Amino acid sequence: MDGVLVAVKDEIDCLPYQTTGGTRWLGKARPCVADAACVAQLRACGAILAGKTNMHELGAGTSGINPHHGSTRNPYDTGRVSGGSSGGSAAAVCAGLCPVALGADGGGSVRMPAALCGVVGFKPTVGRLSNSGFVTIKLYLDHAPSMKPKCICFMYTMIEWHTDTGSTPQLNLPLLTSTRSMANIGLARSAKWFDDCSEDIRSCCDKALQILRAQYGWEALEVTVPEVEEMRLAHYVTMGSECSASVAKYVEKLNKSEIGWDVRIALSAYGSFSSKAYLNSQRIRSRQMYFHQKIFEMADAIVTPMTGWVTPYIYTIIKAKENKW
């Protein structure tokens, strides 16, 4: 990776920059003293760390609209959002500023802006990468994936970090000659996720499945994911509780006016979750792991739209929030 430019989300430690988490105050309260594990791996492989990218404040939102550093605009249409919370990383890759960027994903924060900006967002399996050097550590959720249009396997191997030994991983890259060699791939399709989308998103995703079937023979199998609404609520409680625990020691001493109003509301909701609610969420999580394991016995991958709507305009989101609150 000698000479490859890499941008880093401002939630991940990268010397010599402050890690602000999209705020005006966190860089002073939490000085950056060392590279995050994933950044150190990239630096050791010869990558050039180009700088930090904008993000939704504390990662507590999906629009990328930031009251402190400005809204991250979508390179395809600067009047629209880039998504969040890793919108700056997605926009940087989309605009051609760098071929790859790091983000952090606890609930779509890499995959959603990647989809809205037309690049690839990748979230590794839980536990595959170290989350040391992150601002808002979500014990079960937060990981540092990469955003780029190609070479995901190579980049993933570069940043993989064995937390038990701290050793640099051995490279074992397969020789991929043709995707046609991947025969009989089964794709699980849940109608509920497709039905929750707008018509243009749904038709686009269905067309993609038709292309995969026509060119490679990959069949889509209709499945039902039980307890989807319970899963969403459990995810929100888990994410909110762990985010709140990560920043509580900083926020307690802070003048609340220094936090954007939407994040203030989010942190207030996060702080209201009880330990009982968190434990119940982990029980639901375990049930979902069982349900998904059963699906993977029938299929190789679960396919779903990343977002349910096309990229919204910045003005529309701001006006909607003003009218709501």
C-alpha positions as CSV (number, residue, x, y, z in Angstrom):
1,M,0.0,0.0,0.0
2,D,3.0,2.3,-0.4
3,G,1.7,5.8,-1.3
4,V,-2.0,5.0,-1.3
5,L,-4.0,7.8,0.2
6,V,-6.4,6.9,3.0
7,A,-8.8,9.3,4.7
8,V,-9.9,8.6,8.3
9,K,-13.3,9.3,10.0
10,D,-12.9,11.8,12.8
11,E,-14.1,9.2,15.3
12,I,-10.9,7.2,14.9
13,D,-7.5,8.3,16.4
14,C,-4.9,9.2,13.8
15,L,-1.8,11.2,14.8
16,P,-1.1,14.1,14.6
17,Y,-4.8,15.1,14.3
18,Q,-7.2,15.7,17.1
19,T,-10.2,13.3,17.3
20,T,-13.2,15.5,17.6
21,G,-16.0,13.0,16.9
22,G,-17.7,15.8,14.9
23,T,-17.8,18.1,18.0
24,R,-16.0,21.3,18.9
25,W,-15.0,20.1,22.4
26,L,-14.0,16.4,22.4
27,G,-10.6,17.0,21.0
28,K,-9.6,19.0,24.0
29,A,-11.3,16.7,26.5
30,R,-9.8,13.5,25.0
31,P,-6.4,14.1,23.4
32,C,-5.2,11.8,20.7
33,V,-2.0,10.1,21.9
34,A,-1.6,7.2,19.5
35,D,-3.0,5.8,16.3
36,A,-6.0,3.5,16.4
37,A,-5.1,-0.1,15.7
38,C,-6.5,0.0,12.2
39,V,-4.7,3.2,11.4
40,A,-1.4,1.8,12.7
41,Q,-1.8,-1.2,10.5
42,L,-2.4,1.0,7.4
43,R,0.6,3.2,8.3
44,A,2.8,0.2,8.7
45,C,1.7,-1.0,5.3
46,G,2.9,2.2,3.7
47,A,-0.4,4.0,3.4
48,I,-0.4,7.8,3.4
49,L,-3.0,9.1,5.9
50,A,-4.5,12.1,4.0
51,G,-6.5,13.6,6.9
52,K,-9.7,13.3,8.9
53,T,-13.2,13.3,7.4
54,N,-16.4,15.0,8.7
55,M,-19.1,13.0,10.4
56,H,-22.4,13.3,12.1
57,E,-21.8,14.6,15.6
58,L,-20.8,11.7,17.9
59,G,-22.1,9.4,15.3
60,A,-25.6,9.9,16.6
61,G,-27.4,10.4,13.3
62,T,-27.6,9.3,9.7
63,S,-27.8,12.5,7.7
64,G,-24.2,13.8,8.0
65,I,-25.6,17.3,8.8
66,N,-23.2,18.7,11.4
67,P,-23.9,22.1,13.1
68,H,-20.2,22.6,14.1
69,H,-18.3,21.7,10.9
70,G,-20.9,22.0,8.3
71,S,-23.0,19.4,6.4
72,T,-21.2,16.8,4.3
73,R,-22.5,17.2,0.8
74,N,-23.1,14.4,-1.7
75,P,-20.6,14.7,-4.6
76,Y,-23.3,13.6,-7.1
77,D,-25.6,16.5,-6.0
78,T,-24.2,19.0,-3.5
79,G,-27.7,19.9,-2.5
80,R,-28.2,16.4,-1.0
81,V,-26.8,14.7,2.1
82,S,-24.0,12.2,2.0
83,G,-25.6,10.1,4.8
84,G,-24.0,9.3,8.1
85,S,-22.5,9.0,10.3
86,S,-19.4,8.3,8.2
87,G,-20.6,10.6,5.4
88,G,-17.3,12.4,5.0
89,S,-15.4,9.2,4.3
90,A,-18.0,8.1,1.7
91,A,-18.0,11.5,0.0
92,A,-14.2,11.6,-0.1
93,V,-14.0,8.3,-2.0
94,C,-17.0,9.2,-4.2
95,A,-15.3,12.5,-5.1
96,G,-12.0,10.8,-6.0
97,L,-10.1,12.5,-3.3
98,C,-8.7,9.0,-2.2
99,P,-9.4,5.4,-3.2
100,V,-10.2,4.3,0.3
101,A,-11.4,5.7,3.6
102,L,-12.0,4.4,7.1
103,G,-15.4,4.8,8.8
104,A,-17.1,3.3,11.8
105,D,-20.3,1.3,11.7
106,G,-22.6,0.5,14.6
107,G,-25.9,0.5,12.7
108,G,-25.3,1.3,9.0
109,S,-23.0,4.3,9.6
110,V,-20.6,3.1,6.8
111,R,-23.0,1.2,4.6
112,M,-25.7,3.8,4.4
113,P,-23.5,6.8,3.2
114,A,-21.7,4.4,0.9
115,A,-25.0,3.5,-0.7
116,L,-26.1,7.1,-1.0
117,C,-22.7,8.1,-2.5
118,G,-22.4,5.2,-4.8
119,V,-19.3,3.5,-3.4
120,V,-18.8,0.2,-1.5
121,G,-19.3,0.1,2.3
122,F,-17.9,-2.9,4.1
123,K,-18.5,-3.8,7.8
124,P,-16.3,-6.7,9.0
125,T,-17.6,-9.5,11.2
126,V,-17.8,-8.7,14.9
127,G,-14.4,-9.2,16.6
128,R,-12.4,-9.4,13.5
129,L,-10.9,-5.9,14.0
130,S,-9.7,-4.1,17.0
131,N,-11.9,-1.1,18.0
132,S,-9.1,0.5,20.1
133,G,-8.7,4.2,19.4
134,F,-12.4,4.9,18.7
135,V,-14.3,7.7,20.4
136,T,-17.7,5.9,20.9
137,I,-16.9,2.3,21.6
138,K,-19.9,0.1,21.0
139,L,-18.9,-3.2,22.4
140,Y,-21.0,-5.3,20.1
141,L,-21.4,-3.0,17.2
142,D,-18.6,-0.6,16.2
143,H,-16.0,-1.6,13.7
144,A,-13.7,0.1,11.2
145,P,-14.6,-0.8,7.7
146,S,-13.2,0.6,4.5
147,M,-15.0,2.5,1.7
148,K,-13.8,2.1,-1.8
149,P,-15.1,1.0,-5.2
150,K,-12.8,-2.1,-5.4
151,C,-10.2,-4.3,-3.8
152,I,-12.1,-4.9,-0.5
153,C,-10.4,-8.2,0.2
154,F,-7.0,-6.7,-0.1
155,M,-7.8,-3.7,2.1
156,Y,-9.5,-5.8,4.7
157,T,-6.4,-8.0,4.9
158,M,-4.2,-4.9,5.4
159,I,-6.2,-3.6,8.4
160,E,-7.0,-6.9,10.1
161,W,-5.7,-6.9,13.6
162,H,-5.2,-9.9,15.9
163,T,-6.1,-8.4,19.3
164,D,-4.8,-11.5,21.1
165,T,-1.2,-11.2,19.9
166,G,-1.0,-7.8,18.3
167,S,0.8,-9.3,15.4
168,T,0.6,-8.3,11.8
169,P,-1.6,-10.8,9.9
170,Q,-0.2,-13.0,7.3
171,L,-1.4,-12.2,3.8
172,N,-3.4,-15.0,2.2
173,L,-5.2,-13.5,-0.7
174,P,-7.0,-15.9,-3.0
175,L,-6.5,-15.7,-6.8
176,L,-9.9,-14.7,-8.2
177,T,-10.0,-15.4,-11.9
178,S,-13.7,-15.1,-12.6
179,T,-16.9,-14.7,-10.6
180,R,-18.4,-17.3,-12.9
181,S,-16.5,-19.9,-10.8
182,M,-18.8,-19.0,-7.9
183,A,-21.7,-21.2,-8.9
184,N,-24.9,-22.1,-6.9
185,I,-24.8,-19.0,-4.7
186,G,-28.1,-18.8,-2.7
187,L,-29.5,-15.4,-1.9
188,A,-32.0,-14.9,0.9
189,R,-34.6,-12.2,0.2
190,S,-36.9,-10.9,3.0
191,A,-40.0,-9.4,1.5
192,K,-40.6,-7.1,4.5
193,W,-37.3,-5.2,4.0
194,F,-38.1,-4.8,0.3
195,D,-41.7,-3.7,1.0
196,D,-40.6,-1.0,3.4
197,C,-38.7,0.7,0.5
198,S,-39.9,3.3,-2.0
199,E,-40.9,1.9,-5.4
200,D,-37.7,3.1,-7.2
201,I,-35.4,1.6,-4.6
202,R,-37.3,-1.7,-4.6
203,S,-37.3,-2.0,-8.4
204,C,-33.6,-1.2,-8.6
205,C,-32.8,-3.9,-6.1
206,D,-35.0,-6.5,-7.8
207,K,-33.3,-5.7,-11.1
208,A,-29.9,-6.3,-9.5
209,L,-31.2,-9.7,-8.3
210,Q,-32.4,-10.5,-11.9
211,I,-29.0,-9.6,-13.3
212,L,-27.3,-11.9,-10.8
213,R,-29.6,-14.7,-11.8
214,A,-29.2,-14.1,-15.5
215,Q,-25.4,-13.8,-15.6
216,Y,-24.3,-16.1,-12.8
217,G,-27.3,-18.3,-12.0
218,W,-27.6,-17.1,-8.4
219,E,-31.1,-17.8,-7.2
220,A,-33.1,-15.7,-4.7
221,L,-35.0,-17.6,-1.9
222,E,-37.8,-15.9,-0.1
223,V,-37.4,-16.0,3.7
224,T,-39.0,-14.5,6.7
225,V,-36.9,-12.9,9.4
226,P,-38.9,-13.2,12.7
227,E,-39.2,-10.4,15.2
228,V,-37.8,-7.7,13.0
229,E,-39.3,-4.8,15.0
230,E,-38.0,-6.3,18.2
231,M,-34.6,-6.6,16.6
232,R,-34.7,-2.9,15.6
233,L,-35.6,-1.8,19.1
234,A,-32.9,-4.1,20.7
235,H,-30.3,-2.7,18.3
236,Y,-31.3,0.9,19.3
237,V,-31.1,0.2,23.0
238,T,-27.7,-1.6,22.6
239,M,-26.2,1.1,20.4
240,G,-27.5,3.9,22.6
241,S,-26.5,2.4,25.9
242,E,-22.9,1.7,24.7
243,C,-22.5,5.1,23.1
244,S,-23.8,6.8,26.2
245,A,-21.4,4.9,28.4
246,S,-18.5,5.9,26.1
247,V,-19.0,9.6,26.3
248,A,-20.7,10.0,29.6
249,K,-17.6,11.1,31.5
250,Y,-17.1,13.9,29.0
251,V,-20.7,15.0,28.6
252,E,-21.4,15.2,32.3
253,K,-19.0,18.2,32.7
254,L,-20.1,19.9,29.4
255,N,-22.3,22.8,28.8
256,K,-25.2,21.2,26.9
257,S,-25.3,24.2,24.5
258,E,-22.0,22.9,23.0
259,I,-23.9,19.9,21.7
260,G,-26.1,20.0,18.6
261,W,-29.8,19.8,19.5
262,D,-30.5,16.6,17.6
263,V,-27.6,14.8,19.4
264,R,-28.7,16.3,22.7
265,I,-32.1,14.6,22.2
266,A,-30.4,11.3,21.2
267,L,-28.1,11.3,24.3
268,S,-31.0,12.1,26.5
269,A,-32.9,9.0,25.1
270,Y,-29.8,6.9,25.4
271,G,-29.3,7.8,29.0
272,S,-32.9,6.7,29.8
273,F,-32.2,3.1,29.0
274,S,-32.0,0.8,32.0
275,S,-29.6,-2.1,32.6
276,K,-32.7,-4.4,32.4
277,A,-33.5,-3.0,28.9
278,Y,-29.9,-3.6,27.8
279,L,-29.9,-7.2,29.1
280,N,-33.2,-7.9,27.4
281,S,-31.8,-6.5,24.2
282,Q,-28.9,-9.0,24.4
283,R,-31.4,-11.8,24.8
284,I,-33.2,-10.6,21.6
285,R,-29.8,-10.3,19.9
286,S,-29.1,-14.0,20.8
287,R,-32.4,-15.0,19.3
288,Q,-31.7,-13.1,16.2
289,M,-28.3,-14.8,15.8
290,Y,-30.2,-18.1,16.0
291,F,-32.7,-17.0,13.4
292,H,-30.0,-15.8,11.0
293,Q,-28.0,-19.0,11.5
294,K,-31.0,-20.9,10.3
295,I,-31.3,-18.7,7.2
296,F,-27.6,-19.2,6.4
297,E,-28.3,-22.9,6.4
298,M,-30.5,-22.3,3.4
299,A,-28.6,-19.5,1.7
300,D,-25.1,-18.0,1.4
301,A,-26.1,-14.4,1.8
302,I,-29.0,-12.2,2.9
303,V,-29.8,-9.4,0.4
304,T,-31.5,-6.2,1.4
305,P,-31.7,-2.6,0.3
306,M,-29.3,-0.5,2.3
307,T,-31.7,2.5,2.4
308,G,-35.4,2.7,1.9
309,W,-35.3,6.0,-0.1
310,V,-33.2,8.0,-2.5
311,T,-30.8,10.6,-1.1
312,P,-32.7,13.4,0.5
313,Y,-32.0,17.1,0.2
314,I,-30.2,18.8,3.0
315,Y,-32.9,21.6,3.2
316,T,-35.7,19.1,3.4
317,I,-34.2,17.3,6.4
318,I,-33.5,20.6,8.2
319,K,-37.0,21.9,7.7
320,A,-38.5,18.6,8.7
321,K,-36.6,18.7,12.0
322,E,-37.5,22.3,12.6
323,N,-41.2,21.5,12.1
324,K,-41.0,18.4,14.3
325,W,-39.3,20.1,17.3
